[in-house]
Amino acid sequence: MAVKDISKDTSLEDIPTPESLQPLFQPIKVGKHELKIRSVYAPLTRCRAIGTVTIPEAAQYYSERAADGQLIITEATGVSECSYGYPNTPGVHSEDQIEAWKPVIKAVHDKGAVFYCQLWHCGRASLPAYHDGELPVAPSEVAAEGQANDPKTFEFVDYGVPRALEIDEIPKYVEFFRTAARKAVDAGFDGVEIHATNGYLIAQFLQDSANKRTDAYGGSIENRCKFCLEIVKAITEEIGAERTGIRLGPYADFIGCTDSDPIPLFTHLVKELNAYNLAYMHFVEPRVRGNQDLGPDDKIESIDSFLAECTTVKITAGGYIDHDQKTRSAGADDIKRGHTDMVAYGRWALANPDFLKRLKLEAPLNKYDRSTFYMPGTKGYTDYPYLEDTEHASKYYTA
């Protein structure tokens, strides 16, 4: 099919794939699902909920970015009333939250996509204002670095020292994840992704800058992995390993949560996770630190050794398209060379509801507006234009 024969109504499958992108548009099995595309829509916090209930516009937002046979992962979603640390972020633990998610799930499924819910607990990355004045919880009494947005004043406030969980409280927090996973699947999600990076509760237990415990959940690598693995065990027993993925960031240091020796820690964790035969493991590449790209002078560590240990489907994320849009084939290249099986795209896919179609057409991408990433309303959410509504349309589409 020549470019001149392509109209705005031409399906993604009917648009020829450039040779450089062929690996990205090959089928793969993830859990029990046969996917047609190896591009994943990454989990992206948007702070668009009404309190902790997702908004109706989320159905448009997610479905526009979904393609037939593609994996879509939700924004980080709270597992309990005590899990929040950001304003206007959704949950999946109450009936009103679940009812609000159902039309969103239907809209994504109507596009033929597979929809996973990312399960999240902020732990110490929170403020007492989110917990009726009570201190946020964490493995140890060590404050996160930086500031959080107060949900009442919307002013930024320094993180304070959290309350360390008592050992007999920890099973309750494992149960939060198990129950949320069940509710997510019962609501219609195809599976869940456990959020175990970016300085949140599970990462706080894993990484020794935040975990100073001396009991069965602290000290040794085996002990620090215990909380994460108990959550994985609980969820896989509840909904099945084929519906369960996990996101890891071996070199993540968001809000000061790091590890002094990540190689043995995450090598051990990946080996332990292999025993569960999860649907996938999702790794954040060290080209991104927290929510910022690394610069040319930053040291970039390799995650190749962790990927080599992983025996299930591997997803990698982080900086696959640069600001000049010159690295469009980087994800496909990584798949071709066996570095990863699937690639997650975030900011550029956020800004382009027809992201995959533009990749295939080698068309310019809308530039994302970082100032609208985390704000109420639909600006920067459902108002990014399709290619046919831009000045470039005539070059790629017939009338």
N, C-alpha and C positions, 0 to 999 in steps of 0.2 A: 504494500500500500504506500503510495507516494504521499508526501506531506500535503499536497494540494487536495488529496481525497479525504482528508481528516476534517471532520466537523466537531463542534463542541459536544455533540451527542455521541461521538464515537467512544465505545467502551475502552477501558484501560487495556483489556486483553487484546483488542483489535489494533492497538497502536504498536508498530514495530519497536522492538527493544534494541537500542544501540549495543553493539558487541561489548563495549566496555562495561555495560550494566547487566549483561546476561545473568551472572551469578545471583543477582539480587531478585530476579524474577523466576526463580526455580522453585519447585515444590519441596516441602519438607514436612515431616510428621512431628508434631509437638503434643506430647501427651496422647490423647486419643483423637486429635484433630489433624486432618490432612490439609495443610496450608498451601496456598498457591504462590505466596510471596514471602521473601525472607526479610523484608522491611517491616519493622515494628514501630508502632506509635508509642513513644516513650512515656512513662508516667511523669506528669508535669503539674506541680502545684499551681493552682490558678486563683485561689482565694475568692471564688465567685459564689459560694454557697450563701443561703439565707440562714445565718447562724451555722448550724451543722447539717442543713438539709440542702441537697443539690438543687439547682434551679432548673426550671423547664427548658431554658435555652441550652442546657447541657446536651439535650437530645440532638439538637442541630449541630452543636460544636463537635461532638464525638462522631456522629454519623457522617458529617462532611469529610472527616479525615479518615474514614474507614473505607477499605476496598474489599472486594470479594476475595475471601481466602487469606486475609491479613490478620495478624495479631494486634489488638489494641489493648493498652494497659491504662487503667484509670489514674487520675491524680491520687496522691497519698490520701487514704481514707481511714478515719479514726475507728478503732476497735472497741472503744468504751468511752463513757462520759469523762474519764480522767486521762484521755489520750491526747488532748489537744494542746497546741502551743502557738497556733497561728489563727488569726481571725478568718471567719467565713470559709472554713474547710469542712468538707462533708464527712459523714460517718456512715457506718453500715451496721449499727447495733440497736437501733430503735425502729419501731414500726413506721413512723412518718418518714424516716430516712429511706427505708427499704421501698416504700410505696413511691417515693420520688425517683428512685433509681429505675424502677420498672419500665417506664416509657423510654428512658435513655437506653436501657439494654435492648428493648425492642427495636429502636431506631438503628442501633449498630448491627443487630442481627438481620434486620431487613436489607442491609447492605451486603450481607454474606460474610461479615467479619466475625472473628472470635474475640471475646471480651473478657479480660481478666481484671479483677479488682485488687489494687495494691493496699495491703493491710499495714497500718501504721500506729505506732505509739511514740509520742515525742519524748517521753521521759523528762530529763532535766532541761531540755530545750523548750522551756515553757515558763510561765509566770504564775504566781498565786492567783492573779485575776481570772485565770481560766479554771480555777479549782475552788471557788467560793472562799478564797483567802488562805486555803491550805497550801503547803509547799508542794511543788512538783516532786515526783519520785525519781530515783536513779539508783544505780548499784552502790554508789558511794557519795559522800558529802563533798563533791567537787563541782564547782560551778562551770557552766559552759562559757565559752568566750563570746563576746559580742553582746548584741541587744535583741530583744524581741518586741513585737508590736502589741501594745496593750489593747485588749479587745473592747475596752470601754472608751478610752481617751484617744486611741489610735496613735499615741505617742510612743517613741522607742524608749525602752527601759532596759537597763543592764540586767543580764541574767543573774539570779541570786544563787546561793548555795541550796541545793535540793535536799530532800530527806532521803536517807538511805533506806532501801527496802529491807525489812526484817526477813529472815530466811523463810519463815512460815507464811509470808505474804506472797512469795514468788509464784507458787502454783496458781493463785488467783489471776495473775497477769498472763500466765500461759493459757488459762481458761478464756480470758478475753479474746485472744487470737483464735482459739479453736471455735468459740461460739460465733465470732464474726465471720469466720470462713464458712460455717454452716449457713448462716443467714445470707451471705452473699450468693452462695450457690442456690439456695432455695429461692432467692429473688430472681434468678435467671442468669447470673454470671456463669461463664464457662469454667472459671477457675479463679485462683487468687495468687498474688505475688506477695511474698513476705518481704517487707522493707527492712533490710538489715544493714543499712549503711547511712552515710550523711549525718552521723552524730546523733541519731535517735536511739531509743531505748535499747534495742538489740545490739546496736553498735557500741553503746556505752558499756554493756556487759562484755563485749568481745575485746575492746581495745584498752590497753593498760593505762592510758592517760586519764581515763574516766573510771576505771574499775580498780579500786584499792582494797577490795574485800580480802579477808583472810579465811573465809569459810569455804564451803564446797562450790561456791560460784565465783571465786576469785583466786588470784595467784597464778597457778599453772595455766598453760594453754588449754588443757583439757577442762579445767574448771571454768574458765572464762567462756568456753564454747557451750557449756552445759545449758544455759538459758535458751540460746538460739536453737539448739538441737531438741530441747524439750518442746519448743513451739512447733518445730517441723514435725516431730513425732505426733503431736496432738492433732495437727491439721491433716496430715496424711492419713491418720487413722479415721478422722472424721469425714473427709470428703474424697480421699484417694490421692495417691502420689501423682497420678496422671492429670490431676487438676491443680497441682501445686508447683509454683516456681518460687525462686528467691533472688533478691537483688543484693549484690555484694560490692563493696568498694575497698579493695585491699589497701589503697593508698589515699583514701579519702581523709581529709582533715577539716571538714566543715565544723564550725563553731568549736574548734579546738579539740575534737575527738580524734586522736591518732593512736598508733601503736608504735612502740619503740623498735619492734622487730616483726614487721608484718609477714615476712616470707614464711617462717615456720607456723605462725598463727593461722594464716589462710590456707596454707598447704594442708595442715591438719583438718581444718574445717571442711574444705572441699572433699577430702578423702572420706570424712564422716558423712557428708551429705550424699556422696555417691551411693551409699548403702540404701538410700531411700528411693532411688530411681525416679527423681523428680521430673516433671515435664521439661524444666529447663533451669539453668543457672544464668543469671543476668549480671554481667560484670561491668562496672563503671571504669572505663579506661582512664589512666592518669593524665590524659591530655586536658582533663577538666578537674578542677579542685573546688569542691563545694558547688557553687553555681557560677563560677568564673572560669574562662579559658586560661590555660597557662600560656605564658609568653615565651619568646625564643630563648630567653636567658634562664628559664626555669628548668630544673632537672626533671626529666620524665622517666619514671621507672617502668620497667616492662612487667606485664602481667602474664607473659607467655607461659611461665612455669605453672601458674594456677590453671590456665586454660588447658594445658597439657594433662593435668591431673583429672579434669572434669570428664566424666563418662556419659553425661547426658547432653542434650542440646545446649549449645553455648550461644548466648546473646551478648554482644558488646555494645557499649554506648559511650559517646563523648567526643564532640568536636570533629565529626566525620565530614562536615561541610564548613569551610572557612568563611570569613567575612567577605571575601572576594568571589565566592562561589566557584572556586577553581579546583576543589577537591571532590567533585561529585562522584567520582568512581572509587573513592577510597574505601567505602564500605564494601562494594562489589569486589575490589581487589583483595580485601581481607578475607572474604569468603572464598575466593578463588584459591588463595594460597593456604587455606586451611587454618587460618588464625582463629576464625569464628564460624558459626553456622548461620547466624542471623545478626542484623544490625538494627539498633534502635536509633531513630531520629527524633529530636525534640524541637528546638526553637524554629528551625526552618520548616518543619512539618506543621508546627503551630501556626505559622504565618501564611501557609499555603494550603487551603482546603483541597486543592487539586495537586498536591505535592508530587505524588507518584506519576501522574500524567505529565507534569512539567519535566520531571526527570527524563521520562521516555522521549519527550519531544525536544529535549535539550533547550528548553525555553527558560527565560529569566525567572528567578524566584522573587516573590515579594520580600522585601526586607522586613525583619521583625522589629517591633517597637518595644524595647525592653521596659520602657516606662509604663506600659500597660499590662505587663505580665501578671502583676498581683494587685488587682484593683476591682471593685464592684462594677457591675454593668456589663454591657456588651461590646464596648470599645476595646479593640484588640482581642476580641473573643470570637464573635461571629460576623465581623464586618470586613475581614480581609478579602480582597476581590479574587475571583476566579480569573484564569488567563483570558477567557473570552471577554472579560470586562476591563481589560487593560489595553494600553496603547500597542501592545505586542500582538494582539489577537490575530490581525490579518496575516501576519507572517507564518502563523502555524495552523490556522483554521480556514476552511472555506466558509463562505457566508451562510 
